[in-house]
Amino acid sequence: MNISIRRATPVDADRIADLACRNFTETFGALYPPEDLAYFLAVSYTPETQRAALEDPRYAVWLLEDGDEAIGHILVGPCGLPHPEASEHDGEIKRLYILARAHNGGWGAKLMETAMDWLLRDGPRTLWVGVWSENLGAQRFYARYGFERAGEYLFPVGQTNDHEFIFRRAP
């Protein structure tokens, strides 16, 4: 493996859309009826939605690449989670996905540290992340970075509503 991390640019929008669909499907696809999964992917992970985030200076994406192949990514930006104490001035880990073949190599931690450095570049602030209630591995991962459960909400995937936990890391 020849793995590297680089900051994505708007020209990576198609690549990130494809990767996000593959990552989400590989990780969670079996949980949903096919029509719910297809709808969610078609709405959430389009090249246009990825390009919009890449062109917005409040957001950042880093790609994990094995040579020329994208195998993971992290997207961060202003908090949009439905929590009464959350503010758009707070930061949010919006997505952290790595294809299964690259799991357990420490790459999630490297992406997370890169993103947190960027989120905290202007000084301490509250950070948030939403995690599926049954993804215990992700919950333990975020706890290692000081995130604690602060709430919950329903996350729609088509007509399916996932029970999600909201985690917060105080400054």
N, C-alpha and C positions, 0 to 999 in steps of 0.2 A: 504494500500500500504506500502511496505517495500522497499523504493527506496534508492539506493546508486549510487555513481560514483566511477569508478575505471579505472586505466590506463590499456588499453588492451595490450596483448602480442601476439606474432605470433601464439600461439595456439588458439587464438580467431578469426583467419582469416575466417573460415567457418561461424561462428556466425555473424561476421560483414558483410560478403557478403550477407547473408540471410536478415539481418536487413536493410541494405542499399537498397536492392531490395524492401522489404516491405514498407519502408519509402518513397522511391521515387514513387512507384506505388500508395500508398495511397494519397500522396500530389499532384502529377503531372500526374499520369497515364491517366486520362481522357482527357488530352490535346493532346494525340498522337494517330496516327493509331496504332493498335496492333502490326504490324510488326516493326514499328520504336521503340516502347517501348521495345519489346522483344530483338531486336538487341542491343539497348543501354544497357540494363541490362546484357545481355550475354557478352558484351565486357567490360563494365565499372566496374561491381561489382562481379567479379569472386573471389573465394577464393585466387587464385594466385596473383591477383592485390592487394588484401587487405594484404596478407602476405608480399608482397614486401614492402609495405609502413610500415608495423609493424616491419620489420627487418632493415629498414633504419633509422639510428639515427637522421636524419634531419626531420623526421615525428613523429607525436604522435597522438594517438587515445585514447579517453576516452569513456567508455561505461556507459550509464545510465541504471540501472537494477532495476527491481521490483522483488525482490527475485532472482529466477534463470532465469527470462526472461529479455532479452535485449529489451529495449523500446526506446532507443535513442543513439545517438553517435555524437561526433565531431571529425573531422580529420583536422589536421593542418600540415603545412610544408612550404618548400620554395615556393616563389611565382612563379606561372607559367602562370599568366594571360597575355593576349596580350595587354599590355600597354607600350608605349615607355619609360616611367619612371620607370617601374617595374624592379626589379633586383632579381636574385635568392637568394640574401642575405636578401631580404625582406621576411616577413612572410605572409602566406595566410591562411585564414579560408577556407578550401576546401569544407567541408560539415558540416552542423549542422542540424540534423534531429531528430525529436522526434515524436513517434506515437501519433495520435490525442487524444487518451484516456489520455495521460499525459500532454497535453497542459494546459497552464494557471496555472501551479503550481510553476513557478519560476525556473524550471529545465533548460530551455534554458539559462537563465542568469548564473546559476551555472556552466553549461558546458562551457559557453563563458568565464567566469572569470577564470576558471581552465586553459583553453587553452591559454588565453592571458597571464596569469602568466608564463606559460611555454615559450611562444613565446618571452616574454620580459625578460627572466631570465638573459640574459647577458647585459641588458641595453636597452634603447630605440632604436627602429627601425621602419621603415615604415611597416604597415600592410595593407593587401588587402583582398577583398572579392568580388566575383561575385554573383549578385542577379538577378533573373528573373525580367524583367522590370515591370511585372504586380503583383509582390509579394510585395504589399505595406506594409504589416505587417512586413516582413523581413527587408525592407528598413528602417522602423521606428526603429526596434530593433537595427540594426547596427548603426544608427544615434545616439542612446543613448550612444554608446561606442566611439563616436567621428569620425565615418567614414563619409566621404562626397563623393558624386558622382564625379568621375574623368574621366569617359569614358564609352564606350559601345562596345559590340562585339556580334557576333553570336555564339551560343552554339549549336553544332549539337546533336540531339537526333535522331539517324537513319537518315532518309532523311529530317527531320524537323529541321529547324534552329530557335532556340529561341532567341529573342532579350533580351540580358542581359546587365545590368548596372555593371560597375566596380566602387567599392567604395574603398577609400583609407583613412587610418588614419595615419597622419604624426606623427613623433616621438615627 
